[in-house]
Amino acid sequence: MGSPGYLGGVNRLIAYLRDHLIIDFQGDLTVEKVRELLAGDDSRDCKALLAKVVAERSANDMMLVLADCLLEPVQNALTDEFMREQLRSYTES
């Protein structure tokens, strides 16, 4: 299991990693791709989203806001035990 000092250090590392987590989306999401992905959806939400993205001429703001909104739930989902398992997996690879 390790010494208490080791666990304290790992816990501090886990807290640091969680606090400094950044959410980003890979790739460039264009207005055209958004149109393509939303094609066929005539819902009010879809129309409003598409109208906003088209008006802004970019999906960048949408992705930034979404990443910002996802940060806290993702941080909360990354439990100490899950993070510890990932660090252990890293050391064993």
Secondary structure, 3 states (H helix, E strand, C coil): CCCHHHHHHHHHHHHHHHHCCCCCCCCCCCHHHHHHHHCCCCCHHHHHHHHHHHHHCCCHHHHHHHHHHHHHHHHHHCCHHHHHHHHHHHHHC
